[in-house]
Every structure is written in C-alpha cells, then in structure tokens.
Amino acid sequence: MATKNVRSIEEQVEDWCKAQLRSIKYYTKTESINSEIEEALRKAPSKSGGEGANYPDIKCFLETSDMRRIPVMIEVKGRKGDLIK
C-alpha cells in the first residue's frame, strides 16, 4: 500500500496545544522544567531504543487539589499515524 506524501501540521498543532495551556506555566523543548526531570530525560532511551537526550515538545506540571505537582510531557505530532510509539 503506497503512502501519500502528506504534509505535517506539527507547528500548528503545537501552537494550538500552547494556547490550551495558556492558564498554566509550561516549558518548551529547550527550557528546563527542573534538573531531576531533565536528567531523567537525558538518560532515558529514545523511542527507537537508541541513546541520546529526549526533548518533549511541551512540559508542564499539573497541580492536584492536595498540592501535588504531576509532571506532564507532551510530544506533538502533525500527521495521522505518527502516534504509534
């Protein structure tokens, strides 16, 4: 089955995600969310199993009613089928 050369809309999707998060502090892929998480991302294997740093597109903390901060990493995809892994 031949695949069509479909253009990615990743940048538009990322802009949309950031607009949805406008009421909370988020960090872009090059900003550090905190040293412990950045170290874990640096050491974790890549999605293809290789070595090297991982750079989620957007990082943030969700705060619960009991004041816990849950880290959330968002990987933006711009084409259907890119979320296989």
All heavy atoms as an XYZ file, in Angstrom:
677
protein
N       0.835     -1.173      0.000
C       0.000      0.000      0.000
C       0.887      1.245      0.000
O       1.734      1.418      0.855
C      -0.883     -0.042      1.253
C      -1.734      1.166      1.395
S      -3.196      0.856      2.371
C      -2.693      1.288      3.980
N       0.716      2.097     -0.955
C       1.529      3.311     -1.074
C       1.026      4.362     -0.090
O      -0.167      4.532      0.112
C       1.450      3.854     -2.495
N       1.981      5.056      0.519
C       1.599      6.137      1.429
C       1.684      7.457      0.692
O       2.579      7.683     -0.104
C       2.516      6.169      2.671
O       3.858      6.330      2.240
C       2.374      4.899      3.483
N       0.761      8.326      0.968
C       0.761      9.640      0.349
C       1.753     10.529      1.077
O       1.957     10.396      2.273
C      -0.632     10.264      0.439
C      -1.668      9.540     -0.377
C      -2.993     10.222     -0.228
C      -4.060      9.471     -1.007
N      -5.366     10.084     -0.849
N       2.350     11.437      0.366
C       3.270     12.397      0.961
C       2.441     13.525      1.567
O       2.202     14.538      0.951
C       4.244     12.931     -0.093
C       5.323     13.788      0.516
O       5.445     13.866      1.734
N       6.097     14.419     -0.322
N       1.998     13.301      2.809
C       1.138     14.255      3.496
C       2.013     15.208      4.308
O       2.906     14.785      5.014
C       0.145     13.522      4.424
C      -0.734     14.509      5.162
C      -0.699     12.552      3.641
N       1.727     16.472      4.187
C       2.468     17.495      4.919
C       2.118     17.485      6.391
O       0.961     17.367      6.770
C       2.096     18.847      4.359
C       3.219     19.534      3.719
C       2.765     20.848      3.226
N       3.878     21.744      3.459
C       3.951     22.940      3.017
N       2.945     23.448      2.366
N       4.999     23.670      3.237
N       3.119     17.639      7.222
C       2.908     17.698      8.660
C       2.386     19.086      9.054
O       2.819     20.096      8.517
C       4.216     17.427      9.391
O       4.049     17.616     10.778
N       1.470     19.082      9.991
C       0.962     20.338     10.549
C       1.412     20.468     12.011
O       0.746     21.079     12.836
C      -0.570     20.444     10.422
C      -1.262     19.275     11.132
C      -0.993     20.537      8.967
C      -2.747     19.466     11.326
N       2.582     19.894     12.306
C       3.066     19.836     13.682
C       3.170     21.208     14.336
O       2.788     21.385     15.493
C       4.417     19.121     13.745
C       4.893     18.884     15.157
C       6.038     17.905     15.235
O       6.066     16.926     14.482
O       6.910     18.143     16.082
N       3.668     22.198     13.628
C       3.806     23.528     14.224
C       2.455     24.126     14.590
O       2.316     24.737     15.655
C       4.571     24.463     13.286
C       6.044     24.097     13.205
C       6.819     25.058     12.325
O       6.368     26.209     12.142
O       7.879     24.657     11.847
N       1.445     23.938     13.741
C       0.115     24.449     14.045
C      -0.482     23.709     15.247
O      -1.129     24.325     16.105
C      -0.830     24.315     12.840
C      -0.486     25.227     11.706
C       0.433     24.556     10.678
O       1.204     23.675     10.996
N       0.345     25.009      9.446
N      -0.263     22.391     15.315
C      -0.762     21.605     16.441
C      -0.078     22.063     17.730
O      -0.714     22.217     18.769
C      -0.562     20.094     16.211
C      -0.931     19.290     17.447
C      -1.371     19.626     15.009
N       1.228     22.307     17.672
C       1.961     22.771     18.847
C       1.441     24.130     19.308
O       1.244     24.353     20.513
C       3.455     22.842     18.557
C       4.285     23.156     19.774
C       5.766     22.972     19.558
O       6.179     22.276     18.612
O       6.529     23.537     20.360
N       1.190     25.041     18.378
C       0.628     26.349     18.740
C      -0.738     26.191     19.408
O      -1.054     26.870     20.385
C       0.500     27.252     17.511
C       1.837     27.762     17.000
O       2.839     27.678     17.748
O       1.871     28.240     15.857
N      -1.566     25.284     18.873
C      -2.882     25.030     19.451
C      -2.738     24.498     20.880
O      -3.448     24.948     21.787
C      -3.661     24.039     18.583
C      -5.027     23.738     19.129
C      -6.167     24.431     18.908
C      -5.378     22.673     20.020
N      -7.218     23.859     19.596
C      -6.753     22.775     20.287
C      -4.658     21.641     20.606
C      -7.420     21.891     21.123
C      -5.327     20.755     21.447
C      -6.691     20.885     21.689
N      -1.823     23.563     21.086
C      -1.600     22.996     22.427
C      -1.181     24.086     23.407
O      -1.696     24.151     24.533
C      -0.525     21.914     22.383
S      -1.033     20.395     21.575
N      -0.265     24.935     22.997
C       0.202     26.007     23.872
C      -0.940     26.970     24.209
O      -1.029     27.452     25.338
C       1.365     26.741     23.229
C       2.633     25.904     23.208
C       3.738     26.609     22.453
C       5.006     25.759     22.415
N       6.037     26.391     21.587
N      -1.815     27.218     23.254
C      -2.969     28.092     23.519
C      -3.887     27.457     24.560
O      -4.443     28.158     25.412
C      -3.732     28.373     22.229
N      -4.039     26.125     24.523
C      -4.879     25.438     25.501
C      -4.264     25.489     26.893
O      -4.967     25.427     27.893
C      -5.100     23.971     25.091
C      -5.738     23.780     23.737
C      -7.030     24.562     23.586
O      -7.961     24.391     24.366
N      -7.094     25.429     22.584
N      -2.947     25.604     26.960
C      -2.232     25.617     28.234
C      -1.940     27.030     28.740
O      -1.189     27.197     29.698
C      -0.911     24.851     28.093
C      -1.022     23.366     27.762
C       0.340     22.789     27.446
C      -1.692     22.613     28.897
N      -2.527     28.036     28.129
C      -2.182     29.420     28.454
C      -2.406     29.780     29.922
O      -1.773     30.685     30.439
C      -2.919     30.384     27.542
C      -4.411     30.448     27.765
C      -5.105     31.329     26.739
N      -6.543     31.150     26.804
C      -7.225     30.236     26.142
N      -6.591     29.405     25.337
N      -8.532     30.130     26.264
N      -3.261     29.058     30.615
C      -3.542     29.397     32.014
C      -2.555     28.749     32.993
O      -2.611     29.028     34.191
C      -4.972     28.991     32.391
O      -5.106     27.587     32.324
N      -1.665     27.885     32.498
C      -0.660     27.280     33.371
C       0.730     27.540     32.802
O       0.889     27.823     31.618
C      -0.875     25.761     33.563
C      -0.686     25.003     32.249
C      -2.230     25.459     34.163
C      -0.677     23.509     32.401
N       1.726     27.442     33.650
C       3.114     27.613     33.202
C       3.534     26.353     32.469
O       3.390     25.249     32.974
C       4.015     27.852     34.427
C       5.499     27.793     34.142
C       5.967     28.935     33.282
C       7.489     28.861     33.097
N       7.941     29.446     31.880
N       4.022     26.517     31.237
C       4.573     25.373     30.503
C       5.972     25.729     30.044
O       6.376     26.891     30.024
C       3.669     24.959     29.339
C       3.529     25.997     28.253
C       4.479     26.104     27.247
C       2.446     26.854     28.224
C       4.365     27.057     26.253
C       2.314     27.810     27.232
C       3.277     27.901     26.251
O       3.158     28.837     25.272
N       6.721     24.699     29.693
C       8.110     24.849     29.276
C       8.257     24.277     27.871
O       7.714     23.217     27.571
C       9.040     24.087     30.229
C       8.902     24.545     31.660
C       7.879     24.056     32.474
C       9.773     25.488     32.186
C       7.748     24.482     33.783
C       9.636     25.922     33.503
C       8.622     25.413     34.289
O       8.491     25.843     35.581
N       8.990     24.968     27.023
C       9.227     24.481     25.667
C      10.337     23.442     25.670
O      10.966     23.194     26.692
C       9.598     25.638     24.728
O      10.799     26.231     25.204
C       8.481     26.673     24.656
N      10.591     22.848     24.517
C      11.532     21.734     24.457
C      12.943     22.104     24.906
O      13.649     21.256     25.420
C      11.491     21.080     23.080
C      12.427     21.543     22.062
C      12.363     20.772     20.760
C      10.977     20.603     20.227
N      10.887     20.047     18.919
N      13.347     23.341     24.779
C      14.703     23.718     25.191
C      14.768     24.304     26.600
O      15.853     24.533     27.112
C      15.317     24.727     24.198
O      14.465     25.868     24.114
C      15.484     24.100     22.819
N      13.617     24.529     27.230
C      13.591     25.055     28.595
C      13.639     23.909     29.602
O      13.063     22.843     29.375
C      12.314     25.847     28.852
C      12.230     27.148     28.114
C      10.933     27.857     28.420
O       9.877     27.390     27.958
O      10.985     28.870     29.132
N      14.299     24.144     30.719
C      14.394     23.144     31.773
C      13.211     23.247     32.716
O      12.942     24.321     33.263
C      15.704     23.332     32.547
O      15.757     22.429     33.620
N      12.501     22.140     32.918
C      11.372     22.113     33.848
C      11.888     21.979     35.280
O      11.392     22.606     36.185
C      10.366     21.008     33.475
C       9.087     21.121     34.283
C      10.964     19.634     33.554
C       7.933     20.271     33.761
N      12.886     21.131     35.487
C      13.682     21.062     36.712
C      14.836     20.088     36.469
O      14.791     19.279     35.551
C      12.856     20.732     37.968
C      12.461     19.292     38.112
O      13.088     18.381     37.599
N      11.385     19.064     38.849
N      15.869     20.166     37.273
C      17.093     19.401     36.999
C      16.880     17.892     37.083
O      17.451     17.137     36.293
C      18.221     19.831     37.935
O      17.849     19.627     39.281
N      16.050     17.426     37.994
C      15.817     15.991     38.152
C      15.117     15.401     36.926
O      15.502     14.350     36.410
C      14.983     15.750     39.414
C      14.868     14.313     39.800
C      14.107     14.146     41.112
O      13.367     15.061     41.532
O      14.265     13.076     41.712
N      14.104     16.081     36.435
C      13.385     15.608     35.244
C      14.275     15.704     34.019
O      14.305     14.786     33.185
C      12.069     16.380     35.061
C      11.087     15.995     36.175
C      11.454     16.117     33.682
C       9.819     16.800     36.206
N      15.021     16.784     33.878
C      15.912     16.924     32.723
C      16.966     15.813     32.708
O      17.293     15.278     31.652
C      16.564     18.298     32.710
C      15.590     19.448     32.512
C      14.720     19.333     31.268
O      15.215     18.921     30.204
O      13.531     19.681     31.349
N      17.474     15.452     33.866
C      18.447     14.355     33.958
C      17.809     13.035     33.545
O      18.401     12.240     32.817
C      19.009     14.261     35.382
C      20.010     13.159     35.583
C      21.341     13.395     34.891
O      21.588     14.506     34.380
O      22.140     12.445     34.834
N      16.580     12.781     33.989
C      15.866     11.561     33.603
C      15.627     11.524     32.095
O      15.798     10.470     31.459
C      14.548     11.460     34.361
N      15.253     12.650     31.502
C      15.044     12.701     30.050
C      16.357     12.478     29.298
O      16.382     11.838     28.249
C      14.438     14.048     29.644
C      12.981     14.272     30.028
C      12.593     15.726     29.814
C      12.070     13.343     29.238
N      17.445     12.986     29.850
C      18.748     12.817     29.205
C      19.186     11.362     29.218
O      19.746     10.861     28.246
C      19.785     13.691     29.908
C      21.120     13.760     29.188
C      22.112     14.629     29.915
N      22.520     14.108     31.209
C      23.329     13.059     31.392
N      23.796     12.405     30.368
N      23.660     12.663     32.604
N      18.891     10.634     30.299
C      19.342      9.253     30.460
C      18.405      8.215     29.842
O      18.824      7.100     29.564
C      19.509      8.933     31.943
C      20.691      9.617     32.562
C      20.824      9.199     34.019
C      22.096      9.753     34.632
N      22.230      9.345     36.038
N      17.148      8.555     29.653
C      16.162      7.592     29.157
C      16.449      7.218     27.705
O      16.888      8.053     26.917
C      14.764      8.184     29.265
N      16.206      5.951     27.344
C      16.405      5.565     25.940
C      15.405      6.287     25.039
O      14.302      6.625     25.461
C      16.155      4.061     25.933
C      15.415      3.770     27.187
C      15.735      4.856     28.162
N      15.808      6.506     23.795
C      14.910      7.168     22.847
C      13.788      6.211     22.447
O      13.869      5.004     22.705
C      15.682      7.618     21.608
O      16.051      6.492     20.835
N      12.772      6.733     21.781
C      11.643      5.894     21.377
C      12.043      4.804     20.393
O      11.395      3.790     20.285
C      10.508      6.746     20.837
C      10.841      7.525     19.595
C       9.688      8.432     19.212
C      10.172      9.412     18.173
N       9.617     10.710     18.338
N      13.151      5.009     19.691
C      13.632      3.980     18.768
C      14.626      3.041     19.441
O      15.180      2.166     18.801
C      14.264      4.626     17.535
O      15.344      5.444     17.918
N      14.851      3.243     20.757
C      15.721      2.354     21.503
C      17.162      2.815     21.599
O      17.962      2.201     22.283
N      17.494      3.886     20.925
C      18.865      4.385     20.940
C      19.142      5.248     22.162
O      18.290      5.434     23.024
N      20.351      5.747     22.215
C      20.729      6.628     23.317
C      20.655      8.071     22.853
O      20.650      8.357     21.668
C      22.139      6.293     23.792
C      22.228      4.938     24.449
C      23.589      4.673     25.052
O      24.348      5.638     25.262
O      23.889      3.503     25.301
N      20.648      8.965     23.805
C      20.591     10.384     23.488
C      19.479     11.043     24.248
O      18.575     10.393     24.761
N      19.554     12.344     24.332
C      18.576     13.101     25.114
C      17.201     13.070     24.463
O      17.072     12.971     23.248
C      19.056     14.540     25.261
N      16.197     13.131     25.304
C      14.808     13.221     24.860
C      14.328     14.649     25.090
O      14.570     15.223     26.147
C      13.939     12.244     25.657
C      14.289     10.807     25.337
O      13.922     10.312     24.299
N      15.015     10.151     26.226
N      13.652     15.201     24.106
C      13.178     16.580     24.181
C      11.686     16.639     23.891
O      11.288     16.855     22.742
C      13.928     17.461     23.182
C      15.412     17.545     23.426
C      16.294     16.793     22.684
C      15.914     18.389     24.410
C      17.668     16.870     22.903
C      17.275     18.473     24.645
C      18.146     17.711     23.889
O      19.490     17.796     24.117
N      10.829     16.453     24.912
C       9.395     16.611     24.671
C       9.113     18.025     24.182
O       9.788     18.973     24.589
C       8.766     16.383     26.044
C       9.820     15.740     26.870
C      11.132     16.144     26.298
N       8.125     18.168     23.329
C       7.803     19.485     22.768
C       7.320     20.457     23.834
O       7.649     21.639     23.802
C       6.751     19.352     21.663
C       7.289     18.589     20.466
O       8.399     18.902     20.010
O       6.608     17.651     20.006
N       6.520     19.972     24.755
C       5.963     20.815     25.815
C       6.040     20.035     27.127
O       5.745     18.833     27.158
C       4.496     21.194     25.523
C       4.381     21.901     24.175
C       3.922     22.068     26.630
C       2.953     22.077     23.686
N       6.428     20.721     28.195
C       6.486     20.108     29.520
C       5.739     21.023     30.480
O       5.797     22.244     30.350
C       7.941     19.974     29.992
C       8.811     19.164     29.035
C      10.275     19.244     29.400
C      10.890     20.474     28.758
N      12.335     20.522     28.779
N       5.037     20.421     31.430
C       4.349     21.230     32.429
C       4.085     20.395     33.674
O       4.323     19.193     33.689
C       3.034     21.793     31.882
S       1.824     20.557     31.403
N       3.616     21.056     34.703
C       3.172     20.384     35.924
C       1.682     20.608     36.060
O       1.193     21.723     35.859
C       3.853     20.970     37.165
C       5.296     20.593     37.320
C       6.287     21.519     37.067
C       5.651     19.318     37.730
C       7.629     21.190     37.217
C       6.994     18.968     37.884
C       7.971     19.907     37.636
N       0.950     19.556     36.398
C      -0.456     19.696     36.766
C      -0.513     19.638     38.277
O       0.069     18.749     38.891
C      -1.293     18.578     36.159
C      -1.384     18.551     34.640
C      -2.281     17.410     34.192
C      -1.886     19.871     34.097
N      -1.189     20.582     38.875
C      -1.301     20.625     40.330
C      -2.640     20.043     40.750
O      -3.680     20.427     40.235
C      -1.129     22.049     40.831
C       0.264     22.558     40.568
C       0.585     23.851     41.296
O      -0.101     24.175     42.284
O       1.534     24.515     40.862
N      -2.583     19.114     41.713
C      -3.794     18.480     42.214
C      -4.355     19.286     43.377
O      -3.699     20.187     43.907
C      -3.502     17.041     42.682
O      -2.612     17.092     43.796
C      -2.903     16.210     41.563
N      -5.554     18.941     43.806
C      -6.190     19.655     44.914
C      -5.431     19.476     46.221
O      -5.539     20.313     47.111
C      -7.639     19.195     45.080
O      -7.673     17.804     45.327
N      -4.655     18.393     46.337
C      -3.862     18.188     47.556
C      -2.426     18.695     47.394
O      -1.522     18.264     48.090
C      -3.893     16.724     47.991
C      -3.342     15.779     46.940
O      -3.084     16.208     45.799
O      -3.165     14.592     47.255
N      -2.237     19.628     46.435
C      -0.972     20.344     46.222
C       0.173     19.483     45.667
O       1.326     19.845     45.781
C      -0.523     21.054     47.508
C      -1.554     22.034     48.060
S      -2.077     23.277     46.869
C      -0.631     24.282     46.821
N      -0.139     18.335     45.081
C       0.910     17.558     44.414
C       1.115     18.135     43.023
O       0.184     18.655     42.408
C       0.519     16.082     44.306
C       0.517     15.382     45.641
C       0.297     13.902     45.509
N      -0.915     13.634     44.741
C      -1.095     12.562     43.976
N      -0.167     11.656     43.859
N      -2.230     12.383     43.317
N       2.333     18.036     42.520
C       2.656     18.517     41.175
C       3.032     17.308     40.326
O       4.030     16.645     40.579
C       3.802     19.509     41.238
C       3.406     20.778     41.992
C       4.546     21.741     42.105
N       4.749     22.358     40.807
C       5.906     22.865     40.400
N       6.958     22.844     41.175
N       6.004     23.414     39.212
N       2.233     17.028     39.330
C       2.439     15.876     38.451
C       3.080     16.366     37.160
O       2.502     17.188     36.444
C       1.106     15.171     38.154
C       0.456     14.710     39.465
C       1.318     14.007     37.196
C      -0.965     14.258     39.312
N       4.290     15.868     36.839
C       4.921     16.301     35.590
C       4.234     15.663     34.376
O       3.871     14.491     34.405
C       6.367     15.807     35.727
C       6.314     14.715     36.731
C       5.138     14.979     37.616
N       4.051     16.465     33.334
C       3.419     16.004     32.094
C       4.330     16.378     30.933
O       4.755     17.528     30.814
C       2.022     16.655     31.897
C       1.414     16.248     30.570
C       1.108     16.305     33.055
N       4.647     15.395     30.086
C       5.463     15.619     28.899
C       4.559     15.426     27.675
O       3.840     14.425     27.587
C       6.615     14.615     28.805
C       7.486     14.522     30.038
S       8.361     16.026     30.406
C       7.918     16.219     32.131
N       4.583     16.373     26.759
C       3.731     16.318     25.574
C       4.606     16.268     24.333
O       5.460     17.135     24.128
C       2.795     17.545     25.510
C       1.919     17.600     26.765
C       1.954     17.521     24.225
C       1.141     18.887     26.915
N       4.393     15.266     23.512
C       5.093     15.130     22.237
C       4.067     15.420     21.146
O       3.113     14.660     20.957
C       5.670     13.720     22.100
C       6.486     13.509     20.867
C       7.732     14.379     20.817
O       8.328     14.680     21.864
O       8.106     14.766     19.687
N       4.238     16.508     20.447
C       3.291     16.940     19.420
C       3.578     16.196     18.121
O       4.724     16.031     17.720
C       3.410     18.467     19.190
C       2.488     18.922     18.075
C       3.122     19.220     20.469
N       2.516     15.748     17.472
C       2.625     15.089     16.166
C       1.711     15.798     15.189
O       0.639     16.265     15.552
C       2.249     13.611     16.258
C       3.190     12.809     17.148
C       4.583     12.815     16.580
C       5.540     12.074     17.484
N       6.917     12.279     17.102
N       2.146     15.867     13.938
C       1.401     16.622     12.950
C       0.841     15.813     11.796
O       0.342     16.385     10.824
N       0.931     14.483     11.891
C       0.376     13.651     10.826
C      -0.338     12.460     11.450
O       0.096     11.912     12.460
C       1.478     13.117      9.911
C       2.047     14.161      8.993
C       2.927     13.516      7.952
N       4.065     12.895      8.597
C       5.329     13.158      8.340
N       5.621     14.048      7.434
N       6.294     12.539      8.964
N      -1.410     12.045     10.832
C      -2.148     10.886     11.287
C      -1.233      9.663     11.244
O      -0.496      9.466     10.292
C      -3.355     10.654     10.381
C      -4.260      9.554     10.824
C      -5.455      9.440      9.911
C      -6.352      8.322     10.364
N      -7.523      8.201      9.519
N      -1.259      8.875     12.311
C      -0.439      7.670     12.363
C       0.915      7.878     13.026
O       1.647      6.919     13.253
N       1.274      9.106     13.359
C       2.576      9.375     13.993
C       2.607      8.998     15.463
O       3.654      9.052     16.078
C       2.959     10.843     13.848
C       3.503     11.181     12.473
O       3.754     10.245     11.690
O       3.705     12.373     12.197
N       1.478      8.652     16.051
C       1.434      8.347     17.476
C       1.529      6.855     17.756
O       1.031      6.365     18.755
C       0.165      8.928     18.100
C       0.076     10.444     18.067
C      -1.266     10.902     18.595
C       1.201     11.058     18.889
N       2.185      6.118     16.871
C       2.295      4.667     17.035
C       3.077      4.304     18.282
O       2.734      3.408     19.011
C       2.911      4.029     15.772
C       1.944      4.203     14.617
C       3.225      2.561     15.995
C       2.513      3.835     13.277
N       4.169      5.015     18.575
C       5.002      4.692     19.756
C       4.680      5.612     20.888
O       4.377      6.740     20.704
C       6.477      4.791     19.398
C       6.882      3.705     18.464
C       8.380      3.604     18.447
C       8.753      2.426     17.609
N      10.006      1.899     17.907
